[in-house]
Amino acid sequence: PNVGKSSLVNAILNEERAIVSDIQGTTRDASDTPFIHDGKPYIIVDTAGIRKRGKIYENIEKYSVLRAMRAIENCDVVLFVLDAIAGIREQDKHVAGYAYEMHKPLIVIVNKWDGILKDDKTMNEFTKKFREQFLYLNFAPILFVSAKTQQRINHIVPLVDEVFAHTNYRISTNVLNEVISDAQLTTPAPTHNGRRFKIYYASQVGVAPPTFVLSCNDPKLLHFSYERFIENTLRSAFSLEGTPIRIIARKKVSE
């Protein structure tokens, strides 16, 4: 609540569509607003703020939270809005976690950037702090904006387009297997009880998010650290900023 989501909607639309107030909980429902940007149609959804469960006092707020959750589930790209003045709050981690668990592409929007004293190190310091506290969102770009002054607001929709393209990105099977093969040659998986995880073949089976199946000797040998290595390898080889990646290890079926 009160991070400036409705103000951000108005700034993106460049008109007063959403009700704005300093009082928390002003936005009660998720509201859809269609708009056109550079000839392309979009729908932006302004959701109610999600508070800690212990602070959800009224039934109407419970329904607001449910509708906000449904908006996350149905959206193509999540704009995860933080308040630069308030900084990172514990509840922010829960809200980001919902989007991550739903495998949603995500852009971090740090709003009210005009409201803090800063120097040439402030942006990097905030980014470092965010990365440390949100390790699972290492794929998400961070944009520092001000709905009040319109600072960098014009960067949001182009970044949404970019992230949407990344989450729908398809990699040819030949190229994918070349990258995976090179990764295994340069950095083999560690051994476990004398056995080593080995990938025989990789294929992309889905998009939004990009989903990859690794045909292997034994899925149980895939340690999370090596899975992260495979993910980082794919990210460095292909345009996947802003989108989560799903990796599924399956035992190779003997012919």
Salt bridges, closest charged atoms under 4 A:
GLU15 OE1 - ARG17 NE 2.76
ASP29 OD1 - ARG67 NE 2.37
ASP38 OD2 - HIS37 ND1 3.76
GLU58 OE2 - ARG28 NH2 3.66
GLU61 OE1 - ARG51 NH2 2.76
ASP83 OD2 - LYS112 NZ 3.00
GLU90 OE1 - LYS93 NZ 3.57
ASP120 OD1 - LYS121 NZ 3.87
ASP161 OD1 - LYS40 NZ 3.40
ASP218 OD2 - ARG195 NH1 3.04
GLU231 OE2 - ARG235 NE 3.14
